[in-house]
Amino acid sequence: MAVITIGTTGATWGLTAETGILVQTTSDKVSREKNEVRDEQGDFALVAFYNPLRKLSVSGVIAGATGIAAAAPGVALTIANKGVTNGVTTGGVYCDDVELAGGNTEFRKITTNATQYKFA
């Protein structure tokens, strides 16, 4: 869809196409595990952040039989709408779970949750 923006420049509109679905929403969250150590007084004395990972979610209307539409837990995925910064810039993306939904007046929908591990 063509869009006209007024005001601040540099904002991104819309989503990148995904294979197998008409993508409707995505989310992308980067985190690390955290280990906090307290001293004998109970004050924080040391903090370590480790094991970075990216959690992804992609939802859309099923429009094919490959890509996101063929996702299965444990299987590697290619997700176009994933970030490439914020601490996890490389590594494989693996499907965690898949949810299918539909209704008598709706198209079939799929939501896929996945994790990108830096080491993979």
C-alpha positions as CSV (number, residue, x, y, z in Angstrom):
1,M,0.0,0.0,0.0
2,A,1.3,3.4,-0.9
3,V,1.4,5.7,2.2
4,I,2.1,9.4,2.7
5,T,3.8,10.3,6.0
6,I,3.9,13.8,7.4
7,G,6.2,14.9,10.1
8,T,9.3,13.1,11.5
9,T,11.2,11.1,8.8
10,G,12.8,7.8,9.2
11,A,9.9,5.8,10.6
12,T,9.1,2.4,9.0
13,W,5.6,1.6,7.7
14,G,4.3,-1.9,7.2
15,L,5.9,-5.3,7.2
16,T,8.1,-7.4,4.9
17,A,6.4,-10.2,3.0
18,E,6.7,-13.7,4.5
19,T,6.6,-17.0,2.6
20,G,3.4,-19.0,2.9
21,I,1.3,-16.3,4.7
22,L,-0.1,-12.8,4.3
23,V,1.7,-11.5,7.4
24,Q,-0.5,-9.4,9.7
25,T,1.7,-8.9,12.9
26,T,5.2,-9.6,14.1
27,S,7.1,-9.2,17.3
28,D,10.8,-9.4,18.1
29,K,12.3,-9.4,21.6
30,V,16.0,-9.7,22.5
31,S,17.0,-10.8,26.0
32,R,19.8,-12.3,28.0
33,E,19.8,-14.4,31.1
34,K,20.9,-12.5,34.2
35,N,22.8,-13.7,37.3
36,E,22.9,-11.2,40.2
37,V,25.2,-11.8,43.2
38,R,24.7,-10.1,46.5
39,D,27.3,-9.5,49.2
40,E,27.0,-10.3,52.9
41,Q,24.9,-7.2,53.4
42,G,22.4,-8.2,50.7
43,D,23.6,-5.5,48.3
44,F,24.3,-6.2,44.6
45,A,28.0,-6.8,44.2
46,L,28.1,-8.4,40.8
47,V,25.8,-8.9,37.8
48,A,26.4,-11.0,34.7
49,F,24.3,-11.0,31.5
50,Y,24.8,-14.0,29.3
51,N,23.2,-16.3,26.7
52,P,21.6,-13.7,24.3
53,L,18.6,-14.8,22.3
54,R,15.8,-13.4,20.2
55,K,12.2,-14.4,20.6
56,L,10.1,-13.9,17.5
57,S,6.4,-14.2,16.7
58,V,4.8,-14.0,13.3
59,S,1.0,-14.2,12.6
60,G,-0.9,-14.1,9.3
61,V,-3.4,-15.6,7.0
62,I,-2.3,-18.9,5.4
63,A,-1.7,-18.3,1.7
64,G,0.6,-21.3,0.8
65,A,2.1,-24.5,2.0
66,T,5.7,-23.5,2.5
67,G,7.6,-21.1,4.7
68,I,5.8,-19.9,7.8
69,A,2.7,-22.0,6.8
70,A,4.8,-25.2,7.0
71,A,6.4,-24.3,10.4
72,A,6.7,-27.1,13.0
73,P,8.3,-27.2,16.5
74,G,12.0,-27.8,16.4
75,V,12.4,-27.0,12.7
76,A,14.5,-24.1,11.4
77,L,12.6,-21.2,9.9
78,T,13.4,-18.2,7.7
79,I,11.7,-15.1,9.1
80,A,11.9,-11.9,7.0
81,N,10.6,-9.7,9.8
82,K,13.4,-10.2,12.3
83,G,15.8,-7.7,13.7
84,V,19.5,-7.8,12.9
85,T,20.7,-5.7,15.8
86,N,20.3,-5.5,19.6
87,G,22.8,-8.2,20.6
88,V,21.7,-11.1,18.4
89,T,22.9,-10.6,14.9
90,T,23.6,-14.1,13.7
91,G,22.4,-17.7,14.4
92,G,19.6,-20.0,13.5
93,V,15.9,-19.4,14.1
94,Y,14.0,-22.5,15.4
95,C,10.2,-22.9,15.7
96,D,9.0,-23.2,19.3
97,D,5.3,-23.7,18.6
98,V,2.5,-23.2,16.1
99,E,-1.1,-22.1,16.6
100,L,-3.8,-22.5,13.9
101,A,-7.0,-20.6,14.1
102,G,-10.1,-20.1,12.0
103,G,-13.8,-19.4,12.0
104,N,-16.8,-19.8,9.7
105,T,-16.5,-16.3,8.3
106,E,-12.7,-16.0,8.4
107,F,-9.6,-17.1,6.6
108,R,-7.4,-19.7,8.3
109,K,-4.6,-18.0,10.4
110,I,-1.3,-19.2,11.8
111,T,0.8,-17.8,14.6
112,T,4.4,-19.1,14.9
113,N,6.7,-18.4,17.8
114,A,10.4,-19.0,17.4
115,T,13.8,-18.4,19.0
116,Q,17.0,-17.3,17.4
117,Y,20.0,-18.6,19.2
118,K,23.3,-16.8,18.6
119,F,25.4,-20.0,18.5
120,A,23.3,-21.9,16.0
